[in-house]
Amino acid sequence: MKSRTPLKNGKAGWACASLLAAWFVVCRLSAADTNAPAAAAAPPLTPQEMFEGGKDAYNNWIELSVGGFLTGGDKAQFQQRQRSWGGPFGGIEDFHYQTSVATNTTLSVDGRALFDNHDYKLRLELAREKLGYLRFSYNEFRTWYNGDGGFDPPSNMGYPLSQNALALDRGEISFEGGLTLEDVPAVTFKYTHTFRDGDKSSTIWGTTHPGGGPARGLSPSFYDINEQSDSFQLDVTHRIMKTDFGLGLRYESGKLDNALKIDQSPGEAVERKITDRTGTSYDLFNAHAFTETWIKTNLFFSSGFSFSDLDDNFSGSRIYGSDFDVSYVPSATDGAGYFGLNGGARLQEYVMDLNLMAIPLPNFWTCKDLRPLETIQPCPSLVTASAIFSTCVNDWICAIPASRTGCSMAAESGRKGTGT
């Protein structure tokens, strides 16, 4: 009987030899890797790189945040101090997105939105190199004010207005476009709408009688604010040789309707509420121009001119009643109330400015300035009112009986140069 062996042919022998050779090569490579010097350590990140998340900078990001407060004690004072409504809030802390939409054309978006804190921001911009840009911007935020009145220690009486603080919203909306072609004047146009709306505390406190004692100014009061304005601005700039030229036009109109609300003697039989309302509307036009020239490397000349025209109208009333914003009812016990106060003013101003700056030494310069100014009032201010009194405030502002019409007063003021 013949004996059998595992390697009964040449193919099996060659297979074993190949496995042994492969094992030997792997061992040599592993030993080489083990004995090789360690790679140089990467340099540590700078504080700015650690804040940005590494060495790679990114064009787009979004940051989310959430928070809240558990309050006790005087919540209105907490809201004013922390500039927050005092409860949970959250949303987008910061957002930025930027991308290329065409050759040399970039679209960017920036935003912020924290809900319940009324903190919002949005900015859209489309820009093309050597051509121009379009931009939209919106901002709104809220501030809080503690509207509580004073405290009388002898009677241990305080005069709070409400548990929550008063809130006032401020905001701005704008549209802007610019043309930035080479070798032609740069032109920009911007429209802006601003507003304030809400309530704000006041330290013009009303009188009260804590513990039945003498009158003290401790009763809370606040402002009811409603303001808005619209402005249009056009600017053109250009450079000719060594001189920069600029020309601008601006028109602005606004309306302010604010009221100071005072609670006199709260909780007493003689309690009265005062609504002291003031209104203002205005139209403002301005034209301005400037030049800047480096005559020499150490001699600089600049000039400017501005013309402004302001047309202002105002109104007002002071009304006592059982509540705020009631109709006017004359009463000798209510004090000097009035309604229907109105008037106006007109102002024109011309300003020119010439400057020459010389730099005779590297660390020494001198400047000469000439600034002519002329202010013109085409007609004096005029005030009319319907009230239970008639008294002159000054030479140009008078409260007069309603029987005198505004037209006749304006004509009379124009002839005499003063109001009556």
Order of alpha helices (4+ residues) and beta strands (2+ residues): alpha-alpha-beta-alpha-beta-beta-beta-beta-beta-beta-beta-beta-beta-beta-beta-beta-beta-beta-beta-beta-alpha
